[in-house]
Amino acid sequence: MSVLSPLPLLRSPLGRLFTGFGAASASRSKVAAQAAAAPHLLFPRKNMHYQTEQRGHPNSSDYRIYFKTSDGKYISPFHDIPLTAETQADSDVPAKKIKKSEVLYNMVVEVPRWSNAKMEIATKEPLNPIKQDVKKGKLRYVANIFPHKGYIWNYGALPQTWEDPNHKDKDTNCCGDNDPIDVCDIGTQVCSPGQVIQVKVLGILAMIDEGETDWKVIAINAKDPDAKNLNTLEDVRKSRPGHLEATVAWFRKYKVPDGKPENQFGFNGEFKDKDFAIETINSTHEHWRALVQKQTNAGGIECKNMSCCDSPFKCSADEAQDIVQAAPALGNTHPVSSDVDKWHFV
């Protein structure tokens, strides 16, 4: 597990408390081949753990979770954490639990399972800290749609990926949503905002969110006791009946209580397999590579980074420190409205 700074007690919607830790168009096969040929061109490969630093007031619009290395240097979780942890040297998972052919991916956890606050990597802020999404001046919380309470998995993103809003996906016929690719960790551990875990990819769902392609990768924490037995979507269906169906239902309806229509899906809402998921991840990694090399329209994305060698956006440690120090100091946790716990029957 990544070493993280302790965060304050965060309120779980189940009424308990937990402690957080803190360019163009190309076929998937072609992009996958390019990624395989030079998957780590932009950053050095080395074992690295991550710490977090809070700024602002938890449960408020100024709250941020910044990331830094084990030696205290601030980084961007979007750009500086490697996409993959391919070997034991890059992973906290014992080698005997990893198949030789298995590629593990780093996942930045944004939202813990069972919680409601829509925490996300701030893609348009320097160093891309985690913050709570704000809509129409109000903090955003996902509704509890019966029988679910908050998010039904640990939810987060794969670093060094980008769903390019200028690229129309050949399968969904929609452009990307301008964010890193999303991940649902179906492991049994409840994670925390800012935690970095290694996951096995199992499949992917093509959600269409207000006309944009918004892929949802299905994965499992490599440290989970069931990880060694879950290698395909069929394994998930056999051992966890109803979980994948619940995932589609959750994504379809979660915005309805806010007055929005149901989300739609590519492939009639059917999951695609692991190989398809990995090709999609590789494609979004190539789009990210073009982004940080300034080879494409950034779409408002903040690309400041510490480790992408070929990137014109690379900044100094002093500059990164100045960015964090300019943010408000950590203050008191703000209360959360009881409306967050309301049931919705959709």
SERO-4910 file (N, C-alpha, C, O; in steps of 0.05 Angstrom, whole numbers):
BEGIN
 pado doro    nc1    nc2    nc3   cac1   cac2   cac3    cc1    cc2    cc3    oc1    oc2    oc3
  Met    A     17    -24      0      0      0      0     17     25      0     38     25     12
  Ser    A      8     45    -14     23     70    -15     22     83     13      2     82     27
  Val    A     44     96     20     45    110     45     32    137     43     41    153     26
  Leu    A     12    142     59     -3    167     56     -5    181     82     -6    169    103
  Ser    A     -6    207     81    -10    223    105    -38    219    116    -57    217    100
  Pro    A    -41    219    143    -68    215    154    -85    240    148    -76    262    150
  Leu    A   -110    234    140   -130    255    137   -148    256    161   -148    237    177
  Pro    A   -165    276    164   -183    277    186   -204    256    183   -207    244    162
  Leu    A   -219    251    205   -241    232    203   -262    244    183   -270    267    185
  Leu    A   -269    227    163   -288    235    143   -315    222    149   -316    200    160
  Arg    A   -336    236    142   -362    226    148   -371    206    127   -373    213    104
  Ser    A   -378    181    136   -388    162    117   -419    164    117   -431    169    138
  Pro    A   -431    161     94   -460    163     92   -474    141    106   -499    142    110
  Leu    A   -460    120    115   -472     99    130   -473    105    160   -482     89    176
  Gly    A   -464    129    167   -466    138    194   -442    130    211   -442    134    235
  Arg    A   -421    118    198   -398    111    214   -375    129    205   -378    144    186
  Leu    A   -353    128    219   -330    144    212   -307    126    203   -304    104    213
  Phe    A   -292    136    184   -268    121    177   -245    141    174   -250    165    169
  Thr    A   -221    131    177   -198    148    175   -187    147    147   -181    125    137
  Gly    A   -184    170    134   -174    171    106   -144    172    106   -131    179    126
  Phe    A   -132    164     84   -104    166     79   -101    183     54   -106    186     30
  Gly    A    -84    194     81    -80    211     60    -53    210     45    -49    225     26
  Ala    A    -51    255   -675    -60    255   -649    -84    247   -658    -91    230   -674
  Ala    A    -87    251   -655   -102    245   -679   -114    217   -677   -106    201   -661
  Ser    A   -134    213   -694   -149    188   -693   -132    165   -702   -118    167   -723
  Ala    A   -132    143   -686   -118    119   -695   -133     95   -684   -147     97   -664
  Ser    A   -130     72   -697   -144     49   -688   -132     40   -661   -109     46   -655
  Arg    A   -148     26   -646   -139     17   -619   -115     -2   -622    -96      0   -606
  Ser    A   -115    -19   -642    -93    -37   -646    -67    -23   -651    -46    -30   -641
  Lys    A    -69     -2   -668    -45     13   -674    -34     28   -649    -10     28   -644
  Val    A    -53     40   -634    -45     55   -610    -33     36   -590    -14     42   -576
  Ala    A    -46     12   -587    -36     -7   -568     -7    -15   -575     10    -19   -557
  Ala    A     -2    -19   -601     25    -26   -609     45     -4   -603     67    -10   -594
  Gln    A     37     21   -607     54     43   -601     60     44   -571     83     48   -563
  Ala    A     40     40   -555     43     41   -526     61     18   -516     78     22   -499
  Ala    A     58     -5   -528     74    -28   -520    103    -23   -528    121    -32   -513
  Ala    A    108    -10   -550    135     -5   -559    150     14   -541    174     10   -537
  Ala    A    137     34   -531    150     54   -514    131     64   -492    124     88   -492
  Pro    A    123     46   -473    102     53   -454    111     74   -434     94     86   -421
  His    A    136     77   -429    145     95   -408    165    116   -418    184    123   -403
  Leu    A    161    125   -442    180    144   -454    183    170   -437    205    181   -436
  Leu    A    161    178   -425    161    205   -414    169    206   -384    174    228   -374
  Phe    A    172    184   -371    177    186   -342    196    164   -334    196    142   -346
  Pro    A    212    169   -313    231    148   -304    216    126   -290    196    131   -276
  Arg    A    226    102   -293    214     79   -279    229     74   -253    252     67   -253
  Lys    A    215     77   -231    226     71   -206    204     67   -185    182     77   -189
  Asn    A    210     53   -164    191     48   -143    187     74   -128    206     86   -119
  Met    A    162     82   -124    157    107   -110    130    105    -95    110     95   -106
  His    A    131    114    -71    107    116    -54     98    145    -53    114    163    -58
  Tyr    A     73    149    -45     62    176    -46     50    184    -19     38    167     -5
  Gln    A     53    209    -13     41    221     10     20    241      1     20    249    -22
  Thr    A      3    249     19    -16    270     12    -15    293     32     -7    289     55
  Glu    A    -23    316     24    -24    339     41    -51    354     37    -58    361     14
  Gln    A    -65    358     58    -91    372     56    -88    402     59    -70    412     74
  Arg    A   -104    416     44   -106    445     47   -135    452     47   -152    438     36
  Gly    A   -142    475     59   -169    484     60   -186    470     81   -175    458    100
  His    A   -212    471     78   -231    461     98   -246    436     86   -260    439     66
  Pro    A   -243    413     98   -257    389     88   -287    395     86   -298    409    103
  Asn    A   -300    384     66   -328    388     60   -334    417     52   -356    427     57
  Ser    A   -315    430     39   -319    457     29   -307    459      1   -292    442     -7
  Ser    A   -313    481    -12   -303    485    -40   -273    491    -41   -261    489    -63
  Asp    A   -261    498    -18   -232    504    -19   -215    480    -11   -190    483     -9
  Tyr    A   -227    458     -5   -212    435      5   -197    422    -19   -208    417    -40
  Arg    A   -171    416    -14   -155    403    -34   -137    381    -21   -129    384      2
  Ile    A   -132    360    -36   -113    340    -28    -90    340    -48    -94    332    -71
  Tyr    A    -67    350    -40    -44    350    -58    -27    325    -54    -28    312    -32
  Phe    A    -12    318    -74      5    294    -73     34    302    -73     42    322    -84
  Lys    A     50    285    -60     79    288    -60     92    261    -57     80    241    -49
  Thr    A    118    261    -65    133    236    -64    142    231    -35    137    247    -17
  Ser    A    153    207    -31    162    200     -4    184    218      7    188    220     31
  Asp    A    198    232    -11    218    251     -2    207    280     -1    223    299      1
  Gly    A    181    283     -3    168    309      2    166    327    -22    159    351    -18
  Lys    A    171    318    -46    168    335    -70    140    333    -81    129    311    -85
  Tyr    A    128    356    -85    100    357    -95     99    348   -124    117    354   -140
  Ile    A     78    333   -131     74    323   -158     45    325   -166     28    332   -149
  Ser    A     40    320   -191     13    318   -201      4    288   -202     19    272   -214
  Pro    A    -18    281   -189    -27    253   -191    -36    245   -220    -36    222   -227
  Phe    A    -43    266   -235    -52    262   -263    -28    256   -281    -30    237   -297
  His    A     -7    271   -278     16    269   -297     40    255   -286     56    244   -302
  Asp    A     45    254   -260     70    244   -250     69    216   -239     90    203   -235
  Ile    A     46    205   -233     44    178   -224     43    160   -249     26    165   -266
  Pro    A     60    140   -251     60    123   -275     33    109   -279     20    102   -260
  Leu    A     26    104   -304      2     89   -310      4     60   -300    -16     50   -288
  Thr    A     27     47   -304     29     19   -297     50     15   -275     68     30   -271
  Ala    A     46     -7   -261     66    -18   -242     70    -47   -250     58    -65   -239
  Glu    A     88    -51   -269     89    -76   -282    105    -98   -268    102   -122   -274
  Thr    A    122    -90   -249    138   -110   -236    136   -107   -206    125    -88   -196
  Gln    A    147   -126   -191    147   -125   -162    161    -99   -153    153    -88   -132
  Ala    A    181    -91   -167    196    -67   -159    179    -42   -160    184    -23   -146
  Asp    A    158    -43   -177    140    -20   -180    115    -23   -164     98     -5   -164
  Ser    A    112    -45   -150     86    -51   -138     90    -60   -109    111    -70   -101
  Asp    A     69    -55    -93     70    -65    -65     59    -94    -63     59   -105    -41
  Val    A     50   -105    -85     39   -132    -85     61   -153    -87     77   -151   -105
  Pro    A     62   -173    -69     83   -193    -70     83   -207    -97     62   -212   -109
  Ala    A    107   -213   -107    110   -225   -134     95   -251   -137     85   -257   -158
  Lys    A     93   -267   -115     80   -293   -117     50   -290   -122     36   -309   -130
  Lys    A     39   -266   -118     11   -261   -123      5   -249   -150    -18   -243   -157
  Ile    A     27   -245   -166     24   -232   -192     32   -252   -213     54   -263   -212
  Lys    A     15   -257   -233     23   -273   -255     44   -259   -272     43   -234   -274
  Lys    A     62   -274   -283     84   -261   -298     74   -244   -321     86   -223   -327
  Ser    A     51   -251   -332     40   -236   -355     21   -214   -346     11   -199   -363
  Glu    A     17   -212   -320     -3   -192   -310      9   -164   -309     31   -160   -298
  Val    A     -5   -145   -320      3   -117   -318    -16   -104   -298    -40   -105   -300
  Leu    A     -4    -93   -277    -19    -78   -257    -19    -49   -264      1    -38   -274
  Tyr    A    -41    -36   -258    -44     -7   -264    -47      8   -237    -59     -1   -219
  Asn    A    -34     31   -236    -38     49   -213    -65     62   -215    -72     73   -236
  Met    A    -80     62   -194   -106     75   -192   -105     96   -170    -97     90   -148
  Val    A   -112    121   -177   -114    142   -157   -143    142   -147   -161    149   -162
  Val    A   -147    135   -122   -174    134   -111   -184    162   -106   -171    178    -91
  Glu    A   -206    169   -117   -219    195   -112   -242    193    -92   -245    210    -75
  Val    A   -258    172    -95   -282    169    -79   -283    141    -66   -282    121    -80
  Pro    A   -284    140    -39   -286    114    -26   -314    101    -30   -334    116    -33
  Arg    A   -315     75    -30   -341     62    -31   -358     70     -8   -348     75     14
  Trp    A   -384     73    -13   -405     80      7   -406    110     12   -424    119     27
  Ser    A   -389    126      1   -390    155      6   -404    169    -17   -408    158    -39
  Asn    A   -411    194    -13   -428    209    -32   -414    233    -45   -421    241    -67
  Ala    A   -394    245    -31   -381    269    -42   -366    262    -68   -350    243    -69
  Lys    A   -372    277    -89   -360    272   -115   -332    285   -115   -329    308   -125
  Met    A   -313    271   -105   -285    280   -105   -273    273   -131   -279    252   -142
  Glu    A   -255    290   -142   -243    285   -168   -217    299   -171   -212    319   -157
  Ile    A   -200    289   -188   -175    302   -195   -182    329   -209   -197    329   -228
  Ala    A   -171    350   -199   -177    377   -210   -159    381   -235   -137    391   -233
  Thr    A   -169    373   -257   -153    373   -282   -145    400   -291   -126    403   -306
  Lys    A   -160    421   -283   -155    448   -293   -141    465   -272   -140    490   -275
  Glu    A   -130    453   -251   -114    467   -231    -85    458   -231    -80    434   -236
  Pro    A    -66    476   -226    -38    467   -224    -34    445   -204    -44    447   -182
  Leu    A    -19    425   -212    -13    401   -196    -37    383   -192    -34    362   -180
  Asn    A    -60    390   -203    -83    372   -204    -90    359   -177    -91    334   -176
  Pro    A    -94    374   -156   -102    361   -130   -129    349   -132   -144    354   -151
  Ile    A   -136    333   -113   -164    323   -111   -181    344    -98   -173    356    -77
  Lys    A   -204    349   -109   -223    368    -97   -251    357   -100   -255    337   -113
  Gln    A   -271    370    -87   -298    362    -90   -310    378   -113   -307    403   -114
  Asp    A   -324    365   -131   -336    378   -154   -358    398   -144   -372    393   -124
  Val    A   -360    420   -159   -379    440   -152   -397    446   -177   -386    450   -199
  Lys    A   -423    446   -173   -442    452   -195   -460    474   -185   -473    472   -164
  Lys    A   -462    495   -201   -480    518   -195   -474    529   -167   -493    536   -152
  Gly    A   -449    530   -160   -440    541   -134   -444    523   -110   -439    532    -88
  Lys    A   -453    498   -114   -457    480    -92   -439    455    -95   -434    445   -117
  Leu    A   -430    445    -72   -415    421    -72   -432    398    -83   -456    396    -77
  Arg    A   -419    381    -98   -434    359   -111   -432    333    -95   -411    324    -88
  Tyr    A   -456    321    -90   -458    295    -78   -475    278    -96   -495    287   -106
  Val    A   -467    253    -99   -484    235   -115   -507    225    -97   -504    222    -73
  Ala    A   -530    222   -109   -554    214    -94   -553    184    -87   -539    168   -100
  Asn    A   -568    177    -66   -571    149    -58   -595    138    -72   -618    144    -64
  Ile    A   -591    122    -93   -613    110   -108   -618     82    -98   -601     65   -101
  Phe    A   -640     78    -85   -647     52    -73   -641     29    -93   -650     31   -116
  Pro    A   -628      8    -84   -619      1    -57   -590      9    -50   -579      0    -31
  His    A   -579     27    -66   -550     34    -63   -547     58    -44   -564     75    -42
  Lys    A   -524     58    -31   -517     81    -14   -491     92    -23   -469     80    -19
  Gly    A   -491    116    -37   -467    127    -47   -456    111    -70   -470     96    -84
  Tyr    A   -430    113    -74   -416     98    -94   -414     68    -86   -410     63    -62
  Ile    A   -417     50   -104   -417     22    -97   -391      8   -102   -389    -17   -100
  Trp    A   -370     23   -107   -342     13   -110   -324     36   -102   -333     59   -100
  Asn    A   -299     30    -98   -279     52    -96   -277     63   -125   -273     48   -144
  Tyr    A   -279     89   -127   -280    102   -153   -256    120   -156   -249    135   -138
  Gly    A   -244    120   -180   -221    137   -184   -213    138   -213   -229    136   -231
  Ala    A   -187    142   -217   -177    147   -245   -150    133   -249   -135    129   -230
  Leu    A   -144    127   -274   -118    118   -281   -101    142   -289   -109    157   -306
  Pro    A    -78    146   -275    -61    169   -283    -50    165   -311    -49    143   -322
  Gln    A    -41    188   -322    -29    188   -348    -47    176   -370    -38    163   -389
  Thr    A    -73    181   -367    -93    175   -388   -110    201   -392   -112    217   -373
  Trp    A   -121    203   -415   -138    227   -421   -157    220   -443   -149    211   -465
  Glu    A   -183    225   -438   -204    221   -458   -207    247   -473   -221    265   -465
  Asp    A   -193    248   -496   -190    272   -512   -217    282   -523   -231    267   -537
  Pro    A   -225    306   -516   -250    317   -526   -250    323   -556   -270    330   -568
  Asn    A   -226    322   -568   -223    327   -597   -223    301   -613   -222    302   -638
  His    A   -224    279   -599   -222    253   -613   -248    238   -611   -259    233   -589
  Lys    A   -260    232   -634   -285    217   -635   -279    187   -635   -265    177   -653
  Asp    A   -289    174   -615   -284    145   -612   -299    130   -635   -322    135   -640
  Lys    A   -285    111   -647   -296     97   -670   -319     78   -662   -336     71   -679
  Asp    A   -320     70   -637   -341     52   -628   -365     67   -616   -388     58   -621
  Thr    A   -361     88   -601   -383    103   -589   -393    126   -607   -415    136   -603
  Asn    A   -376    134   -626   -382    156   -644   -385    182   -628   -399    201   -637
  Cys    A   -373    184   -604   -373    208   -588   -345    215   -580   -328    197   -577
  Cys    A   -340    241   -575   -314    249   -566   -310    244   -536   -329    239   -522
  Gly    A   -285    246   -527   -279    241   -499   -289    263   -481   -297    285   -490
  Asp    A   -289    258   -455   -301    277   -435   -280    295   -422   -286    309   -403
  Asn    A   -255    295   -432   -234    314   -423   -224    307   -395   -214    325   -381
  Asp    A   -226    282   -387   -216    273   -361   -199    248   -364   -198    236   -385
  Pro    A   -184    241   -342   -171    215   -342   -192    193   -343   -215    198   -336
  Ile    A   -185    170   -352   -204    148   -353   -211    138   -325   -194    136   -308
  Asp    A   -237    133   -321   -248    126   -295   -244     96   -289   -244     80   -307
  Val    A   -242     90   -263   -239     62   -254   -258     57   -231   -261     73   -213
  Cys    A   -270     33   -232   -286     23   -210   -271     -1   -198   -269    -22   -211
  Asp    A   -261      2   -173   -247    -20   -159   -268    -36   -144   -281    -25   -126
  Ile    A   -272    -61   -151   -292    -78   -139   -281    -94   -115   -294   -112   -106
  Gly    A   -258    -87   -106   -246   -101    -83   -262    -97    -57   -279    -80    -56
  Thr    A   -255   -112    -37   -270   -112    -12   -261    -90      7   -276    -82     24
  Gln    A   -237    -80      4   -227    -58     21   -240    -32     14   -242    -25    -10
  Val    A   -248    -17     34   -257     11     29   -233     28     30   -219     31     50
  Cys    A   -227     41      7   -204     58      5   -210     87     13   -231     92     24
  Ser    A   -191    105      9   -193    132     18   -185    151     -3   -169    144    -21
  Pro    A   -195    176     -3   -187    196    -23   -157    200    -23   -146    206     -1
  Gly    A   -144    198    -45   -116    202    -47    -99    177    -45    -75    177    -49
  Gln    A   -112    155    -38    -97    129    -37    -90    121    -65   -106    123    -84
  Val    A    -66    110    -69    -57     99    -94    -55     69    -92    -38     59    -76
  Ile    A    -70     54   -107    -70     25   -105    -63     14   -133    -66     27   -153
  Gln    A    -54    -11   -133    -49    -25   -158    -73    -43   -164    -83    -57   -146
  Val    A    -83    -42   -188   -107    -58   -195   -103    -75   -219    -86    -69   -237
  Lys    A   -118    -97   -220   -120   -114   -244   -144   -106   -260   -165   -103   -249
  Val    A   -141   -102   -285   -163    -94   -303   -178   -119   -311   -166   -139   -319
  Leu    A   -205   -117   -310   -222   -140   -316   -240   -135   -341   -247   -154   -355
  Gly    A   -247   -110   -345   -265   -104   -368   -271    -74   -368   -258    -58   -354
  Ile    A   -290    -66   -385   -296    -38   -388   -324    -34   -398   -335    -50   -412
  Leu    A   -336    -11   -389   -363     -4   -397   -362     23   -412   -348     42   -403
  Ala    A   -376     25   -434   -376     50   -450   -400     67   -443   -421     63   -455
  Met    A   -397     85   -424   -419    103   -417   -419    127   -435   -398    138   -441
  Ile    A   -442    136   -442   -445    161   -458   -458    182   -439   -481    180   -433
  Asp    A   -442    201   -431   -451    221   -411   -455    248   -425   -436    262   -432
  Glu    A   -481    255   -429   -488    280   -443   -472    283   -469   -462    304   -475
  Gly    A   -472    261   -484   -460    262   -511   -430    258   -512   -418    260   -533
  Glu    A   -417    252   -489   -389    248   -488   -382    219   -480   -396    207   -464
  Thr    A   -361    208   -492   -351    182   -484   -338    183   -457   -320    199   -452
  Asp    A   -348    166   -439   -338    166   -411   -334    137   -402   -351    125   -389
  Trp    A   -311    126   -410   -305     98   -405   -304     92   -374   -294    109   -359
  Lys    A   -313     69   -366   -312     60   -338   -297     33   -338   -308     13   -346
  Val    A   -273     34   -328   -257      9   -326   -265     -6   -301   -267      6   -280
  Ile    A   -269    -32   -304   -276    -49   -281   -250    -63   -273   -237    -76   -290
  Ala    A   -242    -60   -248   -216    -71   -239   -219    -80   -210   -239    -75   -197
  Ile    A   -199    -94   -200   -198   -102   -172   -171    -97   -161   -150   -102   -174
  Asn    A   -171    -88   -136   -146    -83   -122   -129   -109   -122   -139   -130   -114
  Ala    A   -105   -107   -131    -88   -131   -133    -82   -143   -106    -74   -167   -104
  Lys    A    -86   -128    -84    -82   -139    -57   -107   -153    -46   -105   -165    -25
  Asp    A   -129   -151    -60   -154   -163    -50   -151   -193    -49   -139   -205    -67
  Pro    A   -162   -206    -28   -161   -235    -26   -172   -249    -50   -164   -271    -57
  Asp    A   -192   -237    -64   -204   -250    -87   -190   -244   -113   -197   -255   -134
  Ala    A   -170   -226   -113   -158   -217   -138   -146   -240   -154   -148   -240   -179
  Lys    A   -135   -260   -141   -122   -282   -156   -143   -299   -170   -136   -313   -189
  Asn    A   -168   -298   -161   -189   -314   -173   -206   -299   -193   -222   -311   -207
  Leu    A   -203   -273   -194   -219   -256   -212   -201   -246   -234   -185   -227   -230
  Asn    A   -203   -258   -258   -186   -250   -280   -202   -241   -305   -191   -229   -323
  Thr    A   -228   -247   -305   -246   -240   -327   -272   -230   -316   -278   -234   -293
  Leu    A   -288   -218   -334   -315   -210   -326   -332   -234   -319   -350   -233   -302
  Glu    A   -328   -257   -333   -343   -281   -326   -337   -290   -298   -355   -300   -284
  Asp    A   -312   -287   -289   -306   -294   -261   -322   -277   -242   -331   -286   -221
  Val    A   -325   -251   -249   -340   -233   -232   -369   -242   -231   -382   -242   -210
  Arg    A   -380   -248   -254   -408   -257   -255   -413   -282   -239   -434   -285   -226
  Lys    A   -394   -300   -239   -398   -325   -224   -395   -321   -194   -411   -332   -178
  Ser    A   -375   -305   -186   -370   -302   -157   -386   -280   -144   -390   -280   -120
  Arg    A   -394   -260   -160   -409   -237   -149   -433   -232   -167   -435   -211   -180
  Pro    A   -452   -250   -166   -476   -247   -183   -490   -220   -178   -496   -213   -155
  Gly    A   -497   -206   -200   -512   -181   -198   -494   -156   -196   -505   -134   -199
  His    A   -468   -159   -190   -452   -136   -186   -448   -119   -212   -450    -95   -211
  Leu    A   -444   -133   -234   -440   -118   -259   -466   -105   -268   -466    -83   -278
  Glu    A   -488   -120   -264   -514   -108   -271   -521    -84   -253   -532    -64   -263
  Ala    A   -513    -85   -228   -517    -63   -210   -500    -39   -219   -508    -16   -216
  Thr    A   -477    -44   -229   -459    -23   -239   -472     -8   -262   -471     17   -262
  Val    A   -483    -22   -281   -496     -9   -304   -520      7   -294   -524     30   -302
  Ala    A   -536     -5   -276   -560      9   -265   -551     34   -250   -565     55   -253
  Trp    A   -530     33   -235   -521     56   -220   -513     79   -239   -522    102   -235
  Phe    A   -496     73   -259   -488     94   -277   -511    104   -294   -511    127   -302
  Arg    A   -530     87   -300   -553     96   -316   -570    117   -301   -580    136   -313
  Lys    A   -573    113   -275   -593    129   -260   -582    150   -241   -598    165   -230
  Tyr    A   -556    151   -237   -546    167   -214   -551    197   -217   -550    211   -197
  Lys    A   -556    207   -241   -561    235   -245   -591    242   -246   -598    266   -246
  Val    A   -608    222   -246   -637    226   -249   -648    243   -225   -664    261   -230
  Pro    A   -640    238   -200   -650    255   -178   -643    284   -181   -655    301   -169
  Asp    A   -623    291   -197   -615    319   -202   -630    331   -226   -625    353   -234
  Gly    A   -650    316   -236   -666    326   -258   -655    321   -285   -665    332   -305
  Lys    A   -635    305   -287   -623    299   -313   -633    272   -324   -642    255   -308
  Pro    A   -632    268   -350   -641    242   -362   -621    220   -355   -599    224   -346
  Glu    A   -631    196   -359   -613    172   -355   -590    173   -374   -592    182   -397
  Asn    A   -567    164   -365   -544    161   -382   -548    138   -402   -562    119   -396
  Gln    A   -535    140   -424   -536    119   -445   -509    105   -446   -490    113   -434
  Phe    A   -509     83   -462   -485     67   -463   -479     57   -492   -498     53   -507
  Gly    A   -454     54   -498   -446     41   -522   -450     11   -519   -451      1   -496
  Phe    A   -451     -3   -541   -453    -33   -541   -478    -42   -525   -478    -64   -513
  Asn    A   -499    -26   -525   -524    -33   -512   -520    -39   -482   -535    -55   -470
  Gly    A   -501    -25   -470   -497    -29   -441   -482    -54   -434   -481    -62   -411
  Glu    A   -470    -68   -454   -455    -92   -448   -426    -86   -443   -414    -68   -456
  Phe    A   -414   -100   -424   -386    -96   -417   -369   -108   -439   -376   -128   -451
  Lys    A   -346    -95   -444   -326   -107   -462   -304   -120   -445   -301   -113   -422
  Asp    A   -290   -138   -457   -272   -155   -441   -245   -141   -435   -241   -118   -442
  Lys    A   -228   -156   -421   -203   -145   -411   -185   -135   -434   -174   -113   -432
  Asp    A   -183   -150   -456   -166   -142   -478   -176   -115   -490   -160    -98   -496
  Phe    A   -202   -113   -493   -213    -88   -503   -207    -65   -484   -200    -43   -492
  Ala    A   -210    -70   -458   -205    -50   -438   -176    -40   -439   -171    -16   -438
  Ile    A   -157    -59   -442   -129    -51   -443   -123    -35   -468   -107    -16   -467
  Glu    A   -135    -42   -490   -131    -27   -515   -141      2   -511   -129     21   -520
  Thr    A   -164      4   -498   -176     31   -493   -158     47   -474   -154     71   -479
  Ile    A   -148     34   -453   -130     48   -435   -105     57   -450    -96     80   -447
  Asn    A    -94     40   -466    -70     48   -482    -76     71   -500    -59     89   -504
  Ser    A    -99     72   -512   -107     93   -529   -108    120   -514    -98    140   -523
  Thr    A   -120    119   -490   -122    144   -474    -95    152   -463    -90    175   -458
  His    A    -77    133   -460    -50    139   -452    -35    154   -474    -21    173   -469
  Glu    A    -40    146   -499    -27    160   -522    -38    188   -524    -23    206   -531
  His    A    -64    191   -520    -76    218   -521    -64    236   -499    -59    259   -503
  Trp    A    -59    224   -475    -46    239   -453    -18    247   -461     -9    269   -455
  Arg    A     -4    228   -474     24    234   -482     25    258   -500     42    275   -497
  Ala    A      6    259   -519      5    282   -537     -2    308   -522      8    329   -528
  Leu    A    -19    305   -501    -27    328   -485     -3    340   -471      1    364   -473
  Val    A     13    324   -457     35    335   -441     59    343   -459     77    357   -450
  Gln    A     59    334   -483     80    342   -502     71    366   -519     86    375   -537
  Lys    A     48    376   -513     36    400   -526     33    395   -556     38    412   -573
  Gln    A     24    371   -563     19    363   -590    -10    364   -598    -18    357   -620
  Thr    A    -27    372   -579    -56    373   -583    -68    396   -567    -55    406   -549
  Asn    A    -92    403   -573   -107    423   -558   -112    413   -530   -124    392   -526
  Ala    A   -103    428   -510   -105    419   -482   -133    420   -471   -138    408   -450
  Gly    A   -151    434   -484   -178    435   -474   -181    446   -446   -199    438   -431
  Gly    A   -163    464   -438   -164    475   -411   -150    459   -390   -150    467   -367
  Ile    A   -138    436   -398   -125    419   -378    -99    432   -369    -84    443   -385
  Glu    A    -94    431   -343    -68    441   -332    -48    418   -333    -52    397   -320
  Cys    A    -26    423   -347     -7    401   -353     19    404   -337     38    389   -342
  Lys    A     20    422   -318     45    425   -302     52    398   -289     35    385   -277
  Asn    A     77    391   -291     86    365   -281    115    367   -272    129    386   -277
  Met    A    124    345   -258    151    345   -247    169    324   -261    194    325   -257
  Ser    A    158    306   -276    174    283   -285    172    275   -314    186    257   -323
  Cys    A    155    288   -330    152    281   -358    174    293   -374    174    317   -380
  Cys    A    194    278   -380    220    288   -390    217    304   -415    231    324   -419
  Asp    A    199    297   -433    197    310   -459    175    332   -459    167    342   -480
  Ser    A    166    339   -435    143    357   -434    152    386   -430    169    392   -412
  Pro    A    141    405   -446    148    433   -441    134    445   -416    139    468   -409
  Phe    A    117    429   -404    103    438   -380    117    430   -354    107    435   -332
  Lys    A    140    418   -356    155    409   -332    162    434   -316    172    454   -326
  Cys    A    159    432   -289    164    454   -271    184    446   -250    190    422   -247
  Ser    A    194    465   -235    213    460   -214    199    453   -188    175    458   -184
  Ala    A    215    441   -169    204    434   -143    196    459   -128    176    459   -113
  Asp    A    211    480   -131    204    506   -117    177    517   -128    161    527   -112
  Glu    A    173    515   -154    148    525   -165    125    509   -155    104    520   -149
  Ala    A    128    482   -154    107    465   -144    101    471   -115     78    472   -107
  Gln    A    122    476    -99    117    482    -71    102    508    -68     85    511    -50
  Asp    A    109    528    -84     95    553    -83     65    550    -89     48    564    -77
  Ile    A     59    532   -107     30    528   -114     15    517    -90     -7    527    -84
  Val    A     27    498    -76     13    486    -53     12    506    -30     -9    509    -17
  Gln    A     33    520    -25     34    539     -3     14    562     -7      6    575     12
  Ala    A      7    568    -32    -12    589    -38    -41    581    -31    -58    598    -29
  Ala    A    -46    555    -28    -73    546    -22    -78    550      8    -59    551     24
  Pro    A   -104    553     16   -110    558     44   -100    536     62   -100    512     54
  Ala    A    -91    543     86    -82    523    105   -105    505    114   -128    513    111
  Leu    A    -98    481    123   -119    463    132   -135    475    155   -123    484    175
  Gly    A   -161    474    153   -178    485    173   -199    465    183   -197    441    177
  Asn    A   -219    475    197   -240    457    208   -257    444    186   -261    456    165
  Thr    A   -266    421    193   -284    406    175   -312    419    175   -323    423    197
  His    A   -323    425    152   -350    436    151   -371    414    154   -366    391    146
  Pro    A   -394    420    165   -415    400    168   -427    393    141   -426    409    122
  Val    A   -439    369    139   -452    360    114   -482    359    119   -491    349    140
  Ser    A   -497    369    100   -526    369    103   -537    341    105   -527    322     92
  Ser    A   -558    338    121   -571    312    124   -584    303     98   -591    279     95
  Asp    A   -589    321     80   -601    314     54   -584    294     38   -594    280     21
  Val    A   -558    294     44   -541    276     30   -549    246     35   -544    229     18
  Asp    A   -561    241     58   -569    213     65   -596    206     54   -605    183     59
  Lys    A   -609    223     40   -637    218     31   -637    194     11   -620    192     -6
  Trp    A   -658    178     14   -662    157     -6   -677    168    -30   -694    185    -28
  His    A   -670    157    -54   -685    164    -78   -694    139    -91   -678    120    -94
  Phe    A   -719    138    -99   -730    114   -112   -735    121   -141   -755    135   -148
  Val    A   -718    111   -159   -720    118   -187   -727     94   -204   -729     96   -228
***
